Structures are given as C-alpha cells and as structure tokens.
Amino acid sequence: MNFYTPFTTILLLTASNIFMTFAWYGHLKFKSTSIYLVILISWRIAFFEYCLQVPANRMGSGYFSTVQLKTIQEIITLCVFILFSWLYLGEELRWNHYIGFIFIVLAAFFMFKKW
C-alpha cells in the first residue's frame, strides 16, 4: 500500500461505476430494442465494470474499511448517476434530489468520522 492507493481506488471505482450505469440504464434510450439484445449488451458492458471494481475493492481494502469502501461506492454511484440522468437521459434535477444528496453526504461524514 502506498500514497496513491486511496486515489487509485477511487479512480477505479469511478470508472467501474460509469460502466455499470451504462449497463443498467443506458438501454433506456432504446426502448424499442429487444430485451434479449439489451440483456446481452448490458452483460458485456458489466464485464468491464467488474474488471475495474474487483481490483479497486481489493486494493482499497487495506486502506479503507469495508464500510468505508461501500460508502465511497455509493457516493460515486450517486454522482455518476446524477450526471448520467441529466446529460445522457436528459432528465431534470429537482430540489429534492439535491436535498437527498446532502443527506447522503452527511451519512458519509458519519461513516468516516472516528468517534
């Protein structure tokens, strides 16, 4: 473990989450496409997510606790999904989405605070 471990872990988790978001939600722009084709494409995209996520968690587990790793993943998931839904799907973000995000950031604060 070295100085770059937390940064590399977060970078890999972010990249993996981008792949997974497209695997889970990217097909929503193509609702007329066969569900079987969508499943196959999603599984192919998800493969790359696992190729990044597994090493990220293994590398980060020596630096972060498992709870902290999961919290980081959830924060990244929310950030990636907000950008994805806004930029890719063209959905509007509302005030309640921002309030929810603030509560999740507060939850992360409590997960990382040493009491």
Buried (B, 14 or more C-beta within 10 A) or exposed (E): EEEEBBEBBBEBBBBBBBBBBBBBBBBEEEEEEEEEEBEEBBEEBBEBBEEBBEBBBEBBBEBBEEEBBEBBBBBBBBBBBBEBBEEBEEEEEEEEBEEEBEEBEEEBEEBEEEE
